[in-house]
Amino acid sequence: MARLSRRELLEAGAAAGAALALQRAAGARAARAAWSRTLDFTTLGDGEGWPGWRCAGVANLRRGGGRGVLEAGSDVFPCDPRPVAFAVDQRFRDGEIAAVVEAAGAGTGLVLRRTGPRDYYAAIYDDEQGALLLVRRSPEGIAELARARYAHAGGPLRLSFRATGTRLEAAIDGGPSVAGSGLERSGDPGVLATARTLFPSAGPPVLPALGNLHLLPYGVQEGQAFMQTVVGEQVLGRIRERSTAAFSQIVVRASGLPSYTVPSVVAATTGTPRTGGATLRLATDVPARVTLELATNPRFRRARRVRAGITGPFDALLADVGKLPAGRRVYWRARLRRRGREALGPVRSFRVLPRAGSPERVTIAIGACAAQFGPLFDVLAARRPDAFIWQGDLNYPDTVGPLAQTTPCYAGIWREFLANPRMAPLLESTLFAAQRDDHDYGVQDANSTNLVPWGLAPWDALLGRRLYYRFTAGLAEIWVLDQRRFKSREAGTLLGAAQREWLLRTLAASRAPFKVICSPCTLAPLPANERDGSWAVGYEAERDALLEHIRTRVSGRTIFVTGDTHWTMVYDRDGLFEARPCPLGIPTPNDITLTEPNAAEDAREQPGVLYADDESSHVAWLEIGGGALTLSLVREDGETVFQRRF
């Protein structure tokens, strides 16, 4: 063999090394280009959830019979009628998702570049329109990018959706394709379904008054009885078929290795007032470690950081913050960390309530019951109360659809309720103290014997753990009662022994000049709501004992603000002052105007009734300070229709 020089040996080695490096790079590129994941439901057993996938919306994810089922729970506002289930930690910019759809319902779609709960691109087969749609979903709404007509003849449907750079392409095997352009960014792949509860929250334009129709079949005893008939079962079957998307296989492919899912804030609100602070509420779409930033300025100069921990059940977190300056406005936001990635939540603010006994002015709004978010919420936002107490029936979750009566769906309902765009102007800068009434517990006329799981854990995680509570607001002290959890007709109690003892003890101990008791159930001896929630029907002994206790052992002035019954009233007689600002938003015709059409008119003739109205929505407005408490009833048109100064 010819002898090689040292230089020739070095050159040969370098060439071999370069060739090997090129081979390795080519292999790595091929591996990256070939990255894919297949979710094959035919190989999975029956059960809840999809491995490696999540859904933050109002939906149920199940496996059964070789199918992955996505049930869209509700199309009643503010529930998103198209909940998205997405693959976690499979985030990419360029790639494809393909699926074999065994049942499409009203509309089934594929999702790419999802970066938030309502921020993604989707290719949707819309069965109602007979079309393949390409849409851009953003927090501001939905924009249609392209469409093609297609009438599905039955059998499995094979959908695909690809993103490359700015180009988006969607196709149905054996059918049409559509294309459009979109932002170049990384996001999660996913799928969606379309809810059709057949009783939406808003009627057609010519009949806007029918906007509360979903209350009638689901929210009253007569409607529930109808749904258990043969015809009712047929309606439920139709709802399930229209609202369900079923898949046998979902394949995700990416042009490179995917990255981790970055957590998003689904909802962030300030909760119940506390001494020198408040409870902060946060909901995310994936688990995250949370640090809270608080400052007295919106730029967060000299901000205080609080390690709040990791989100818990339902990806929710409740954090109590204190030692904040009384009477000052505080700004806060959340920093979310997950797998080395960080996301910053929206800025929220609240005014720390004045300390007990302070003559500083405080404004508190109190109301109950809304099936719609009408003009009264604009009035509230414009008035900017320091705190808003909603004492029950928060959009009637038990009426938004039969498929939504599950624990996962109630978690989605409360997440989307707290992110409601109609309430956002109010909740972004106001303390929000919420309380459950019967429908929030998931049952019409809920009591200690008929509680259901979906009415318990999701609320506790997302809205608040305390069953009943009180807080101070300068010259006033506020009690917020729970009259469903311990309700027992046999024992003649709405409160239960422990809550009743707490209420009597703390009322007697309070030195606040003004005491406001938020009682979802009414007290006045008037014929109304006899079967559901009145302290005057079947619970008189407990009510009378409380009123006697107030007369003999409680200092200052005590007033009651009530709800539940859907007509507004003010009553003042025999030492009982009760204002009932209810409902916040249930347009007529409703259950009262249909079953008790003369309720308000008859009440006006009763001794002690100072105001009664069953045609409009109302809220109570409390102004506390300067040695006085003024209670006003404000109508949905912004007019003050009643006022009393104490």
C-alpha positions in Angstrom: 0.0 0.0 0.0 1.1 3.5 -0.7 2.2 5.3 2.4 0.0 8.3 3.4 1.5 11.5 4.7 0.4 12.9 8.1 -1.4 15.7 6.3 -3.3 13.2 4.1 -4.3 11.2 7.1 -5.7 14.3 8.8 -7.6 15.4 5.7 -9.0 11.9 5.3 -10.1 11.8 9.0 -11.7 15.2 8.7 -13.6 14.1 5.6 -14.8 11.0 7.3 -15.8 13.0 10.4 -17.7 15.5 8.2 -19.5 12.7 6.4 -20.5 11.2 9.7 -21.7 14.5 11.0 -23.7 15.1 7.9 -25.2 11.6 8.2 -26.1 12.3 11.9 -27.6 15.7 11.0 -29.6 14.2 8.2 -30.8 11.5 10.6 -31.7 14.1 13.2 -33.6 16.1 10.6 -35.4 13.0 9.4 -36.3 12.1 13.0 -37.6 15.6 13.6 -39.6 15.6 10.3 -41.1 12.3 11.2 -42.2 13.2 14.7 -45.8 12.1 15.3 -48.2 10.9 18.0 -51.3 8.8 17.5 -54.2 8.6 19.9 -55.9 5.3 19.0 -59.0 4.9 21.0 -59.6 1.4 19.7 -56.7 0.3 21.9 -57.9 2.1 25.0 -60.3 0.9 27.7 -63.4 2.7 28.7 -63.2 5.6 31.2 -63.0 9.3 31.8 -60.5 11.6 30.1 -58.1 11.2 27.2 -54.4 10.4 28.0 -52.3 13.5 27.5 -55.2 15.7 26.6 -57.1 18.4 28.5 -60.2 20.5 28.1 -60.9 23.7 30.1 -64.3 24.4 28.6 -67.8 23.1 29.4 -67.3 19.6 28.2 -67.0 15.9 29.1 -64.0 13.8 27.8 -64.7 10.1 27.8 -63.6 6.8 26.3 -66.0 4.1 25.4 -66.5 1.4 22.8 -63.3 2.2 21.0 -64.1 5.9 20.7 -63.0 9.1 22.2 -66.1 11.2 23.0 -66.1 14.9 23.4 -69.5 16.1 24.7 -70.0 19.9 24.4 -72.0 20.8 27.5 -73.8 24.0 26.7 -74.5 26.8 24.3 -75.9 29.1 26.9 -73.9 32.3 27.3 -71.3 32.8 28.6 -70.4 29.1 28.0 -68.3 28.6 24.9 -70.5 26.4 22.6 -67.4 25.0 21.0 -65.1 23.6 23.7 -61.6 22.6 22.6 -59.8 19.5 23.8 -56.1 19.9 23.2 -52.9 17.8 23.4 -50.6 18.9 26.2 -46.8 19.4 25.4 -47.3 18.8 21.7 -47.0 22.5 20.7 -45.6 23.3 17.3 -45.8 25.9 14.5 -45.7 23.8 11.3 -47.4 20.4 11.2 -50.7 18.6 10.9 -53.6 17.0 12.8 -55.8 14.4 11.2 -58.7 12.5 12.7 -61.2 9.8 11.9 -64.6 11.1 13.0 -67.1 8.5 13.9 -69.9 11.0 14.8 -69.8 14.7 14.0 -73.0 16.0 15.7 -73.8 19.6 14.8 -70.2 20.4 14.1 -66.8 18.8 14.7 -63.4 20.4 14.1 -59.6 20.2 14.2 -57.5 22.9 15.9 -54.0 24.1 15.3 -51.8 26.9 16.9 -53.9 27.1 20.0 -52.3 29.6 22.4 -55.2 30.2 24.8 -58.7 29.0 25.6 -60.3 31.1 22.8 -57.3 31.7 20.6 -56.7 29.2 17.8 -57.3 28.3 14.2 -59.9 25.6 13.4 -61.1 23.5 10.5 -64.8 22.7 11.2 -67.2 20.4 9.4 -70.5 22.2 10.1 -73.3 19.7 9.6 -76.0 22.3 10.0 -74.6 24.5 7.3 -73.4 21.5 5.2 -69.9 23.1 4.8 -66.2 22.8 5.7 -65.1 26.0 7.4 -61.7 27.5 8.1 -61.9 30.0 11.0 -59.7 32.1 13.2 -60.9 32.2 16.8 -59.5 35.1 18.9 -60.6 36.6 22.2 -62.5 39.2 20.2 -64.6 36.7 18.3 -64.6 34.4 15.3 -63.5 35.3 11.7 -64.3 33.0 8.8 -61.3 32.5 6.5 -62.7 30.1 3.9 -65.5 27.7 3.3 -66.6 24.9 0.9 -69.9 23.2 0.6 -70.1 19.6 1.6 -73.0 17.3 2.5 -71.8 14.3 4.5 -73.5 11.0 3.4 -72.8 9.1 6.6 -70.1 6.9 7.9 -66.7 7.8 9.3 -65.4 11.3 8.3 -61.7 11.8 7.7 -60.5 15.3 8.4 -57.1 16.8 8.1 -55.7 20.3 8.9 -52.2 21.4 8.1 -50.2 24.6 8.9 -47.0 25.6 7.1 -45.7 29.1 7.6 -48.6 31.4 7.0 -50.5 28.8 4.9 -53.4 26.8 6.4 -55.0 23.9 4.5 -58.0 21.7 5.6 -59.5 18.8 3.7 -62.1 16.0 4.0 -61.1 12.8 2.4 -63.2 12.3 -0.7 -64.6 15.9 -0.3 -63.5 19.5 -0.5 -60.5 21.3 0.7 -60.1 24.9 1.9 -57.1 27.1 2.4 -56.2 30.4 4.0 -53.5 32.3 5.7 -52.7 32.8 9.4 -50.1 34.0 11.9 -46.9 32.1 12.2 -46.7 31.0 15.8 -46.5 27.8 17.8 -49.6 26.4 19.5 -51.3 23.3 20.6 -53.2 20.8 18.4 -56.7 19.9 19.4 -60.3 19.0 18.4 -63.6 20.6 19.1 -67.4 19.8 19.2 -70.5 22.1 19.0 -73.1 22.2 21.8 -76.8 22.2 20.9 -79.0 22.3 24.0 -82.0 23.3 21.9 -82.9 26.0 24.5 -80.3 28.7 24.0 -79.9 31.7 26.3 -80.9 34.3 23.6 -84.1 34.1 21.6 -84.4 35.0 17.9 -84.3 38.8 17.1 -88.0 39.0 16.7 -88.6 37.3 20.1 -85.9 38.6 22.4 -88.2 38.1 25.5 -87.8 34.3 25.1 -84.2 34.6 26.2 -84.8 32.6 29.4 -86.4 29.6 27.8 -83.7 27.3 29.1 -85.0 27.9 32.7 -88.4 26.3 31.9 -87.4 22.8 30.8 -84.5 22.4 33.2 -84.9 24.9 36.1 -88.4 24.2 37.5 -90.0 21.1 38.8 -92.6 21.0 36.0 -89.9 21.1 33.4 -87.9 18.4 35.1 -91.0 16.2 35.2 -91.5 16.7 31.4 -87.9 15.7 30.6 -88.5 12.4 32.3 -91.4 11.5 29.9 -91.0 9.6 26.6 -91.0 12.9 24.7 -88.5 14.4 27.1 -86.2 11.4 26.6 -86.4 12.0 22.9 -85.4 15.6 23.3 -82.4 14.6 25.5 -81.4 12.0 22.9 -81.4 14.6 20.2 -79.3 17.0 22.4 -76.8 14.3 23.0 -76.4 13.4 19.3 -76.1 17.0 18.2 -73.6 17.9 20.9 -71.2 14.9 20.7 -68.1 14.4 18.6 -66.7 10.9 18.6 -63.2 9.9 17.2 -61.6 6.5 16.7 -58.2 8.0 16.0 -56.4 11.3 16.1 -52.9 11.7 14.6 -50.6 14.7 15.3 -47.5 15.3 13.1 -44.9 18.1 13.4 -42.0 19.3 11.3 -39.8 19.5 14.4 -39.8 18.4 17.9 -42.7 20.0 19.7 -42.4 22.2 22.7 -44.1 22.4 26.1 -47.6 23.9 26.5 -47.4 27.4 28.1 -50.0 27.9 30.8 -52.8 30.5 30.1 -55.0 32.3 32.5 -58.7 31.3 31.9 -60.0 33.6 34.6 -58.6 36.0 37.2 -60.9 37.8 39.7 -60.7 39.3 43.1 -63.0 37.4 45.5 -64.4 37.9 49.0 -63.1 40.9 51.1 -60.9 40.0 54.0 -59.4 42.1 56.8 -56.7 44.1 55.1 -57.0 42.3 51.9 -59.0 39.8 49.8 -59.2 36.3 48.4 -57.7 36.2 44.8 -59.1 33.7 42.3 -57.2 32.2 39.4 -58.0 29.5 36.9 -55.6 28.1 34.3 -55.8 25.7 31.4 -52.9 23.5 32.5 -51.3 23.1 36.0 -48.9 25.9 36.9 -46.8 27.3 39.7 -48.2 30.7 40.7 -46.5 33.8 42.0 -48.7 36.8 42.7 -47.5 40.3 42.3 -49.2 43.1 44.3 -48.6 46.8 44.2 -50.4 50.1 44.8 -49.7 51.3 41.3 -50.6 49.7 37.9 -46.9 49.6 36.7 -46.0 47.4 39.7 -43.2 49.5 40.9 -41.9 48.2 44.3 -44.3 45.2 43.9 -44.7 42.6 46.6 -44.4 39.0 45.5 -46.3 36.2 47.1 -45.6 32.5 46.3 -49.1 31.1 46.0 -48.2 27.5 45.2 -49.3 25.2 42.4 -52.9 25.2 41.0 -54.9 22.4 42.4 -58.1 20.6 41.4 -59.7 21.9 38.2 -56.4 23.9 37.6 -57.7 26.5 40.1 -56.1 28.5 42.9 -57.5 30.6 45.7 -55.0 32.8 47.6 -55.8 34.9 50.7 -53.7 38.1 50.7 -53.5 40.5 53.6 -51.5 43.3 55.3 -52.5 45.7 52.6 -53.2 49.4 53.1 -56.9 49.9 54.2 -58.9 52.1 51.8 -56.2 52.0 49.1 -56.5 50.5 45.6 -54.2 47.5 45.0 -53.2 46.1 41.6 -52.3 42.4 41.2 -51.4 39.9 38.5 -50.2 36.3 38.4 -47.0 34.9 37.1 -47.4 31.3 35.9 -44.5 28.9 35.5 -44.5 25.4 34.0 -41.5 23.4 32.7 -39.3 26.4 32.5 -41.8 28.6 30.7 -43.5 31.6 32.2 -46.7 33.5 31.3 -48.0 36.7 32.8 -51.7 37.0 33.7 -53.9 40.1 33.2 -53.8 43.0 35.6 -56.7 43.2 38.1 -57.3 45.7 41.0 -59.5 46.2 44.0 -60.0 48.7 46.8 -59.1 47.3 50.2 -62.1 48.0 52.3 -61.7 50.5 55.2 -61.0 49.0 58.6 -63.8 48.4 61.0 -65.2 51.6 62.5 -63.7 53.9 59.8 -66.1 56.6 58.6 -64.6 56.3 55.1 -67.2 55.9 52.3 -67.8 52.4 51.0 -70.1 51.3 48.2 -71.5 47.7 48.0 -73.8 46.3 45.4 -76.0 43.3 46.2 -78.2 41.2 43.9 -79.3 37.7 43.0 -80.5 35.6 40.1 -79.6 36.1 36.5 -80.3 34.0 33.4 -79.0 36.7 31.2 -76.5 39.5 31.5 -78.5 42.5 30.5 -78.3 46.3 30.9 -78.1 46.2 34.7 -74.5 44.9 34.5 -73.6 48.0 32.5 -75.1 50.1 35.2 -73.1 48.3 37.8 -69.9 48.6 35.8 -70.5 52.4 35.4 -71.1 52.9 39.1 -67.9 50.9 40.1 -68.8 49.5 43.5 -66.1 48.6 45.9 -67.7 45.2 46.3 -70.4 43.2 44.6 -72.2 40.4 46.4 -74.1 38.0 44.2 -76.1 35.9 46.6 -77.1 33.0 44.6 -78.3 31.6 41.2 -75.3 32.7 39.2 -76.6 32.1 35.7 -78.4 28.9 36.7 -75.8 26.2 35.9 -78.4 23.4 36.3 -80.4 24.9 33.4 -77.6 25.4 30.8 -78.0 21.9 29.4 -78.5 18.2 30.4 -75.0 17.2 29.3 -73.5 19.9 31.5 -74.7 18.3 34.8 -71.3 16.7 35.6 -68.3 17.7 37.7 -66.0 18.6 34.7 -68.7 20.7 33.1 -69.4 22.6 36.3 -65.7 23.4 36.5 -65.9 24.7 33.0 -69.1 26.7 33.8 -67.5 28.5 36.7 -64.3 29.2 34.8 -66.2 30.7 32.0 -68.6 32.6 34.3 -65.6 34.3 35.9 -64.2 35.2 32.4 -67.6 36.4 31.2 -67.0 39.4 28.9 -70.3 41.0 30.0 -69.0 41.1 33.6 -65.4 41.8 32.9 -65.6 45.6 33.2 -67.0 45.1 36.7 -64.9 42.2 37.9 -61.6 43.7 36.7 -61.7 46.3 39.5 -64.2 45.1 42.1 -64.3 42.7 45.0 -66.7 39.9 44.0 -68.3 38.0 46.9 -70.3 35.0 45.6 -72.7 32.7 47.4 -74.6 29.6 46.3 -78.3 29.3 46.2 -80.2 26.2 45.1 -79.4 26.2 41.4 -75.7 26.7 42.0 -75.8 23.5 44.1 -77.0 21.8 40.9 -80.5 21.1 42.1 -83.8 23.0 42.1 -84.7 23.5 45.8 -81.3 22.1 47.0 -81.2 21.0 50.6 -79.2 18.7 52.9 -80.7 15.5 51.4 -80.2 16.0 47.7 -76.8 17.6 47.1 -74.9 16.4 44.0 -71.1 16.2 43.5 -70.9 18.7 40.7 -72.5 21.3 42.9 -69.7 21.0 45.5 -66.1 20.5 44.5 -65.9 22.8 41.4 -67.4 25.8 43.4 -65.1 25.2 46.3 -62.0 25.2 44.1 -62.9 28.1 41.8 -65.2 30.5 43.8 -64.6 29.9 47.4 -64.2 27.4 50.2 -66.2 29.1 52.9 -69.8 28.0 53.1 -70.9 31.2 54.9 -68.8 34.2 56.0 -68.8 37.9 57.1 -66.6 40.9 56.6 -66.4 44.5 57.7 -66.7 47.6 55.6 -66.0 50.7 57.7 -69.2 51.4 59.7 -70.9 48.2 58.5 -70.5 44.5 58.9 -71.8 42.1 56.3 -73.0 38.5 56.8 -73.4 36.2 53.8 -75.5 33.1 54.6 -75.8 29.7 53.0 -79.5 28.5 53.2 -79.3 25.4 51.1 -76.4 23.2 52.4 -78.0 22.6 55.8 -81.7 23.1 54.9 -84.0 20.6 56.5 -87.8 20.9 56.4 -88.1 18.2 59.1 -85.9 20.2 61.5 -87.4 23.5 60.4 -84.1 25.1 59.6 -82.5 26.9 56.6 -79.2 27.4 58.5 -78.4 24.3 60.4 -77.2 24.3 64.0 -73.6 25.4 63.5 -74.4 28.3 61.1 -77.2 29.5 63.3 -75.0 29.5 66.4 -72.3 31.4 64.5 -74.8 34.0 63.2 -76.4 34.7 66.6 -73.0 34.8 68.3 -71.3 37.1 65.8 -74.3 39.4 65.6 -74.4 39.9 69.3 -70.6 40.5 69.4 -70.5 43.0 66.6 -70.0 46.7 67.5 -70.6 47.9 63.9 -73.4 50.5 63.8 -74.9 48.9 60.7 -75.4 45.2 60.2 -76.4 43.8 56.8 -77.5 40.2 56.5 -77.4 38.8 53.0 -80.1 36.1 53.1 -80.8 34.4 49.8 -84.2 33.3 51.1 -86.9 35.9 51.9 -88.3 36.6 55.4 -91.4 38.8 54.9 -94.7 37.0 55.6 -96.0 37.3 52.1 -97.4 34.5 49.9 -94.4 33.9 47.5 -92.0 31.0 46.7 -93.7 28.8 49.2 -92.3 25.5 47.9 -88.7 26.6 47.3 -87.0 29.2 49.5 -89.0 31.3 52.0 -88.2 31.7 55.7 -91.8 32.6 56.1 -93.2 29.2 55.0 -92.2 26.2 57.2 -89.3 27.9 58.9 -91.1 30.6 60.8 -89.7 29.5 64.2 -86.1 29.9 63.2 -86.8 33.2 61.5 -88.7 34.6 64.5 -86.0 33.4 66.9 -83.4 35.3 64.8 -85.6 38.5 64.8 -86.1 38.3 68.5 -82.4 37.8 69.1 -81.7 40.9 67.0 -84.3 43.0 68.9 -83.0 42.0 72.4 -79.2 41.3 72.0 -77.9 43.1 68.9 -76.8 46.7 68.9 -77.1 49.2 66.1 -79.4 48.8 63.0 -79.8 45.4 61.2 -81.3 45.1 57.7 -81.8 42.1 55.5 -81.1 42.0 51.7 -82.6 38.9 50.1 -83.1 37.2 46.7 -84.2 33.9 45.1 -87.8 35.0 44.3 -87.9 36.7 41.0 -89.7 40.0 41.9 -88.3 43.0 43.7 -89.7 44.2 47.0 -89.1 46.4 50.0 -90.8 45.5 53.3 -90.6 47.4 56.6 -92.9 46.2 59.5 -92.6 44.9 63.1 -88.9 45.6 63.2 -88.0 43.8 60.0 -86.5 45.7 57.1 -86.0 43.6 54.1 -85.0 44.7 50.6 -85.2 42.1 47.8 -83.3 43.2 44.7 -84.1 40.3 42.5 -83.6 39.4 39.8 -80.4 40.8 38.3 -81.3 39.6 34.9 -84.3 37.3 34.1 -86.4 38.9 31.4 -90.2 38.4 31.3 -92.0 36.2 30.7 -90.4 34.2 33.6 -91.6 31.7 36.2 -93.1 34.4 38.4 -95.0 36.3 35.6 -96.3 33.0 34.3 -97.3 31.2 37.5 -98.0 34.3 39.8 -98.9 37.1 37.3 -100.3 39.3 40.1 -97.6 38.8 42.6 -96.2 42.3 42.7 -99.7 43.9 42.3 -101.1 41.9 45.2 -98.0 42.6 47.4 -98.5 46.4 47.1 -101.7 46.0 49.0 -100.1 44.2 51.9 -99.1 46.0 55.1 -95.5 46.9 55.3 -94.7 46.7 51.5 -93.1 49.9 50.4 -92.2 48.9 46.8 -92.9 45.9 44.5 -92.1 45.3 40.9 -92.1 42.1 38.8 -91.3 43.5 35.4 -87.7 44.9 35.7 -84.3 43.8 37.0 -82.9 45.5 40.2 -79.8 45.7 42.3 -79.3 47.0 45.8 -76.8 49.8 46.2 -75.4 50.5 49.7 -73.5 53.7 50.5 -71.8 53.5 53.9 -70.0 56.3 55.6 -70.3 59.6 57.3 -72.3 58.1 60.1 -75.0 56.7 57.8 -76.0 53.8 55.6 -78.2 54.6 52.5 -79.8 51.7 50.7 -81.1 52.3 47.2 -82.8 50.1 44.7 -81.5 50.7 41.2 -83.5 49.6 38.2 -81.9 48.2 35.0 -82.4 51.6 33.3 -80.2 53.2 35.9 -83.1 54.9 37.8 -83.1 54.9 41.6 -86.7 53.7 42.4 -86.4 53.4 46.2 -84.1 54.9 48.8 -83.9 54.7 52.6 -81.3 56.3 54.8 -80.4 54.8 58.2 
